[in-house]
Each structure stands twice: as C-alpha cells, then as structure tokens.
Amino acid sequence: LFINYMEPHFIYEPPEPFRSRFLRHPTQSVKEALRTANVAQFTPPVHFDQTTQAILTDLYDGEIAYLDWRIGELMKALERRKLLDKTVVIITADHGDSLGEHEIFGHQYCVYETLLHVPLLIRYPAAFPPGTRVSQPVSLVDLVPTVIELFDLKASSIQADLPGRSWVGSGLAVPPDRLVLAEYSAPLARLKRARNWFAKKKIPLDIPDERYFTRALKSLRQGAWKFIWASDGSHALHDLARDPGETRNLLGELPAQAQAMETQLQQLLATLKPLGGTEQPQELDEATHRELRALGYLQ
C-alpha cells in the first residue's frame, strides 16, 4: 500500500488545533505572507522580511504536526487489527521545502539540505531492532533493494543494476565513505509556467535572475562533505559538520577536496544504468522552444 500524503505542501493550511499550536500572528499578516510566498515560488531570489519568514515557518510546522497525527492514526489502525508487527512500515518524503533560506522558497531551484534532508523511518521488528538510529547519511535508492530482500523477491537481475544497498542483515551499519547522490534538472518548462501564471493573474513578471530556471545541479555527499556541481559553473563545497546551513562555500579554500569530489561524482554518474523501458524524457513543446531560443538559452 502506497499512501501519498500531500501535507506539508504549499499553500500551507494546517487545520486546528495544529495551526494555533505554532502560529502567533494575526490573520491579515498570514494572508499577506501567503500572497508574498505565492509569488516568491516563481521569482527567485527572494528576500522575506522577518515576519513573513516566521509565519511560513509556523504554518509549515503546523502542517508537519498534522501529518504526524494522521500517520499516527494509520499506525493505531494497524495495531487494532493486530497487523502492525507483521507490516513493513516505511515513512519518508521526496523533498523538503526552502522557506527563504538561500533566497529560495519552495522545493525548486537547488540541491541544498533544505530539500534533500528528508525523514526516513522504517518499522519492522522482525528485521530491524526497535529504537535504532542511524546517524550516517543514507539514500532513498536503498529502499528498493531493502524491500526486495525483506520480502524475499526473486529479482536478482534487477538487484544487479540497482545503485542502492539493502539494509537487511547489515546491522544498519553505514560505511563512513558512503556516497549519496542527488540531481536536479534545469526547470526550463517552469519558466513558461511562470510567465503564464503571471499573465493570468495580470501581475507584472519580474524574475531578477533567470539562471534559476536554466541551471542543472548535481550534488555528492560523503560524510560531512558535500560538493555541488552546477551547469553554469557556480560549483560549491560545504562542510556540513561546521556549516549545516550551507552558508559558506569552501571551494576557493579547499580546491583539492572539491576536485576530488567532482571526480567521484562524475565516476559515480558513469556507473549508473537505466532500468528497463524505453520511455524518453518529455520534450518541451515548440512554443517553449521559441521562448527559450529568444532568451538565448537554446540554439
């Protein structure tokens, strides 16, 4: 069973009592903050004032608390039916949200930890000791091989091509040199959506820096080190142990470390294989091509 909860997605609207538990601002201020954020998701870089950032953070926390309660309801339902200990429960997410950090709002335009650092909880007492916490970075690519092994599926040909590793029988020990990859494709089509959205709302469109829409990103995490490759050359190196907010780019100070991680990134990408199927990436329509060619992004 796959359950896709949509909280906490923007627009943040947590119900009571979760809204009041975190939010300490008047209704009009909340409406203004949400209007500002609605525009900001299409117009990076953004600069929220302190009140707007606080309101968005409070509403986001309320959404998370509401979702936590809903998941708790599901767990209790399984427990009442005496199914909980027989069920592999995996709770995770496909992304987080930026709430103004790095001048970004939403889950676009970056591979910072605000988007990549998602929760991952697995409950299955028959295979994993209760209460165990793994502090080393892991990856969502590990989930498929783990599930294949948990259910003893006959999928050796698939497993051979999977980039992840199963946690079954590993004692949940993660190698300290484990590499974790993330990728973000340039959201070219989102530029067209932004133009259409603003035209429909009859709002003047002002995108101060369109590189956010034309730049592809890849990141490599190894322990506390993280290297970000950008298609426009604006690469970055961060030490997450000393700088968890990724506010200091160490590329100029530690060029050898950055170069080593870039080499590892390219080597890792070269090992990845497409899995089955012949589906091709969705092509941009001709109208979008014309717009992007006029802007100089396509030849």
C-alpha positions as CSV (number, residue, x, y, z in Angstrom):
1,L,0.0,0.0,0.0
2,F,1.4,3.4,-1.0
3,I,-0.1,6.4,0.7
4,N,0.9,9.8,-0.7
5,Y,0.1,12.5,1.9
6,M,0.2,16.0,0.4
7,E,0.9,17.9,3.7
8,P,3.1,19.8,4.1
9,H,2.9,21.2,0.6
10,F,2.3,24.9,-0.2
11,I,-0.2,26.5,0.3
12,Y,0.3,25.8,4.0
13,E,-3.1,25.5,5.6
14,P,-2.8,23.3,8.7
15,P,-6.2,22.7,10.5
16,E,-6.9,23.3,14.1
17,P,-5.5,22.7,16.7
18,F,-2.2,22.4,14.8
19,R,-2.5,25.9,13.3
20,S,-2.8,27.6,16.7
21,R,-0.2,25.4,18.3
22,F,2.5,27.1,16.3
23,L,1.1,30.3,14.7
24,R,1.2,33.5,16.7
25,H,0.3,36.2,14.1
26,P,-2.9,37.9,13.1
27,T,-5.0,36.6,10.2
28,Q,-4.2,39.6,7.9
29,S,-0.5,39.2,8.4
30,V,-0.9,35.5,7.5
31,K,-2.8,36.3,4.3
32,E,-0.1,38.8,3.3
33,A,2.7,36.3,3.9
34,L,1.0,33.6,1.8
35,R,0.4,36.1,-1.0
36,T,4.1,37.0,-0.9
37,A,5.2,33.4,-0.9
38,N,2.9,32.5,-3.7
39,V,4.7,35.0,-6.0
40,A,8.1,34.1,-4.5
41,Q,7.9,30.5,-5.6
42,F,8.2,31.7,-9.2
43,T,10.6,34.6,-8.7
44,P,13.9,33.7,-7.0
45,P,16.0,35.1,-5.5
46,V,13.5,36.1,-2.7
47,H,14.0,38.2,0.3
48,F,11.4,37.6,3.0
49,D,11.1,40.0,6.0
50,Q,11.4,38.5,9.5
51,T,7.6,38.4,10.0
52,T,6.9,36.6,6.7
53,Q,9.6,34.0,7.3
54,A,8.3,33.4,10.8
55,I,4.7,32.9,9.6
56,L,5.7,30.5,6.8
57,T,7.8,28.5,9.3
58,D,4.9,28.3,11.8
59,L,2.5,27.2,9.2
60,Y,4.9,24.6,7.9
61,D,5.4,23.3,11.4
62,G,1.7,23.0,11.8
63,E,1.4,21.0,8.6
64,I,4.1,18.6,9.8
65,A,2.4,18.2,13.2
66,Y,-0.9,17.5,11.4
67,L,0.7,14.9,9.1
68,D,2.4,13.3,12.1
69,W,-1.0,12.9,13.7
70,R,-2.5,11.4,10.6
71,I,0.3,8.8,10.3
72,G,-0.3,8.0,14.0
73,E,-3.9,7.2,13.2
74,L,-2.8,4.8,10.5
75,M,-0.4,3.1,12.9
76,K,-3.1,2.7,15.5
77,A,-5.5,1.2,12.9
78,L,-2.9,-1.4,12.0
79,E,-2.3,-2.1,15.7
80,R,-6.0,-2.6,16.4
81,R,-6.1,-5.1,13.6
82,K,-3.0,-6.9,15.0
83,L,-1.2,-6.2,11.8
84,L,1.4,-3.6,12.9
85,D,4.2,-6.1,13.8
86,K,3.5,-8.0,10.5
87,T,3.8,-4.9,8.4
88,V,6.9,-3.2,7.0
89,V,6.2,0.5,7.6
90,I,8.4,3.0,5.7
91,I,7.9,6.7,6.2
92,T,9.8,9.1,4.0
93,A,9.5,12.1,1.7
94,D,10.6,13.1,-1.8
95,H,11.7,16.5,-0.7
96,G,11.7,19.2,1.9
97,D,10.9,22.9,1.4
98,S,13.1,26.0,1.4
99,L,11.4,28.8,3.5
100,G,13.6,31.6,2.3
101,E,17.0,30.0,3.0
102,H,19.4,30.7,0.2
103,E,16.9,33.2,-1.2
104,I,14.6,30.4,-2.3
105,F,11.1,29.4,-1.5
106,G,9.5,26.0,-2.2
107,H,11.1,22.8,-3.5
108,Q,12.7,24.1,-6.6
109,Y,16.0,25.5,-7.9
110,C,18.5,23.9,-5.5
111,V,20.1,20.8,-4.0
112,Y,20.6,22.2,-0.6
113,E,19.8,20.2,2.6
114,T,16.5,22.2,3.0
115,L,15.3,20.0,0.1
116,L,17.4,16.8,0.4
117,H,17.4,16.1,4.1
118,V,14.2,14.2,4.5
119,P,12.9,11.9,7.2
120,L,13.3,8.1,6.8
121,L,11.7,5.8,9.4
122,I,11.4,2.0,9.0
123,R,9.4,-0.2,11.4
124,Y,9.6,-3.9,11.1
125,P,10.7,-5.6,14.4
126,A,11.5,-8.9,12.6
127,A,14.4,-7.4,10.7
128,F,15.3,-4.1,12.5
129,P,16.0,-3.6,16.2
130,P,13.5,-1.1,17.7
131,G,14.9,2.2,18.7
132,T,18.0,2.0,16.4
133,R,19.1,5.4,15.0
134,V,21.5,5.7,12.0
135,S,23.5,9.0,12.1
136,Q,25.4,8.5,8.8
137,P,23.8,9.7,5.6
138,V,21.8,7.1,3.7
139,S,19.9,7.3,0.4
140,L,16.4,6.6,-0.8
141,V,17.9,4.4,-3.5
142,D,18.4,1.9,-0.7
143,L,14.7,1.4,-0.3
144,V,14.1,-0.9,-3.3
145,P,16.9,-3.4,-2.6
146,T,15.8,-3.4,1.1
147,V,12.2,-4.2,0.2
148,I,13.3,-6.9,-2.3
149,E,15.3,-8.6,0.3
150,L,12.7,-8.2,3.1
151,F,10.0,-10.0,1.0
152,D,12.5,-12.5,-0.5
153,L,11.5,-11.5,-4.0
154,K,13.2,-13.2,-6.9
155,A,14.6,-10.1,-8.5
156,S,18.4,-10.8,-8.8
157,S,18.6,-9.3,-12.3
158,I,17.1,-6.1,-11.1
159,Q,19.2,-6.0,-7.9
160,A,22.4,-6.3,-10.0
161,D,21.6,-2.9,-11.7
162,L,20.4,-1.0,-8.6
163,P,22.6,1.7,-7.2
164,G,21.4,1.2,-3.6
165,R,22.2,-1.4,-1.0
166,S,19.9,-3.4,1.3
167,W,20.0,-2.8,5.0
168,V,18.7,-6.3,5.8
169,G,21.4,-8.1,7.8
170,S,23.8,-5.2,7.8
171,G,23.2,-4.2,11.4
172,L,22.2,-0.9,9.9
173,A,25.9,-0.1,9.7
174,V,26.7,2.5,7.1
175,P,30.2,2.8,5.6
176,P,31.8,6.1,6.5
177,D,32.8,6.6,2.9
178,R,29.2,6.1,1.6
179,L,28.4,8.3,-1.4
180,V,25.0,9.9,-1.7
181,L,23.9,11.4,-5.0
182,A,21.2,14.0,-5.8
183,E,20.3,15.6,-9.1
184,Y,18.1,18.5,-10.2
185,S,17.3,19.1,-13.9
186,A,17.1,22.6,-15.2
187,P,13.3,23.5,-14.9
188,L,13.1,25.1,-18.4
189,A,9.3,24.4,-18.7
190,R,8.7,26.1,-15.3
191,L,9.8,29.4,-16.8
192,K,6.9,29.1,-19.3
193,R,4.5,28.2,-16.4
194,A,5.7,31.2,-14.5
195,R,5.0,33.5,-17.5
196,N,1.5,32.0,-18.0
197,W,0.7,32.2,-14.3
198,F,1.6,35.9,-14.0
199,A,-0.2,36.7,-17.2
200,K,-3.3,35.0,-16.0
201,K,-3.1,37.0,-12.7
202,K,-2.4,40.2,-14.6
203,I,0.7,40.7,-12.4
204,P,3.9,42.2,-13.9
205,L,6.5,39.4,-14.0
206,D,9.9,40.3,-12.6
207,I,12.5,37.4,-12.5
208,P,15.7,39.0,-11.3
209,D,17.9,36.0,-12.2
210,E,16.7,33.5,-14.8
211,R,19.7,31.2,-14.1
212,Y,17.5,29.5,-11.5
213,F,15.4,28.2,-14.5
214,T,18.2,27.3,-16.8
215,R,20.8,25.7,-14.4
216,A,21.1,22.0,-13.8
217,L,22.5,20.8,-10.4
218,K,24.1,17.7,-9.0
219,S,25.4,17.0,-5.5
220,L,27.6,14.4,-3.9
221,R,27.6,13.8,-0.1
222,Q,30.3,11.9,1.6
223,G,30.1,12.0,5.4
224,A,30.1,15.7,6.3
225,W,31.4,16.8,3.0
226,K,29.1,17.9,0.2
227,F,30.0,19.0,-3.3
228,I,27.5,20.8,-5.6
229,W,28.1,20.8,-9.3
230,A,26.2,23.5,-11.4
231,S,25.9,23.6,-15.1
232,D,26.7,27.3,-15.1
233,G,30.0,26.7,-13.3
234,S,28.9,28.0,-9.9
235,H,30.1,24.9,-8.1
236,A,30.2,24.8,-4.3
237,L,31.9,22.8,-1.5
238,H,30.4,22.7,2.0
239,D,31.4,21.1,5.4
240,L,28.0,20.2,6.9
241,A,29.6,19.4,10.3
242,R,30.7,23.0,10.8
243,D,28.2,24.7,8.4
244,P,24.9,22.7,8.4
245,G,23.1,25.7,6.7
246,E,25.5,25.6,3.7
247,T,26.2,29.3,4.0
248,R,30.0,29.1,3.4
249,N,31.4,28.0,0.1
250,L,34.8,26.4,0.7
251,L,35.7,25.9,-3.0
252,G,38.3,28.6,-3.0
253,E,39.9,27.4,0.3
254,L,39.9,23.7,-0.5
255,P,40.2,23.2,-4.2
256,A,41.8,19.8,-3.9
257,Q,38.9,18.5,-1.8
258,A,36.4,20.0,-4.3
259,Q,38.2,18.5,-7.3
260,A,38.4,15.0,-5.7
261,M,34.7,15.1,-5.0
262,E,33.8,16.3,-8.5
263,T,35.9,13.4,-9.9
264,Q,34.0,11.0,-7.6
265,L,30.7,12.5,-8.8
266,Q,31.4,12.0,-12.4
267,Q,32.7,8.5,-11.8
268,L,29.5,7.6,-9.9
269,L,27.3,9.0,-12.6
270,A,29.1,7.0,-15.2
271,T,28.3,3.7,-13.4
272,L,24.5,4.3,-13.3
273,K,22.4,2.3,-15.7
274,P,18.8,3.0,-16.9
275,L,16.4,0.3,-15.7
276,G,14.2,-1.2,-18.3
277,G,11.7,0.5,-20.6
278,T,12.3,2.9,-23.5
279,E,10.4,5.9,-22.3
280,Q,12.2,9.1,-23.3
281,P,12.2,12.4,-21.3
282,Q,9.3,14.6,-22.0
283,E,10.1,17.1,-24.8
284,L,9.4,20.8,-24.5
285,D,6.7,22.0,-26.9
286,E,7.6,24.2,-29.8
287,A,6.2,27.4,-28.1
288,T,8.5,26.9,-25.2
289,H,11.5,26.2,-27.5
290,R,10.8,29.5,-29.3
291,E,10.7,31.4,-26.0
292,L,13.9,29.9,-24.7
293,R,15.7,30.4,-28.1
294,A,14.6,34.1,-28.0
295,L,16.1,34.3,-24.5
296,G,19.4,32.8,-25.7
297,Y,19.1,29.6,-23.7
298,L,18.7,27.3,-26.7
299,Q,20.3,27.3,-30.2
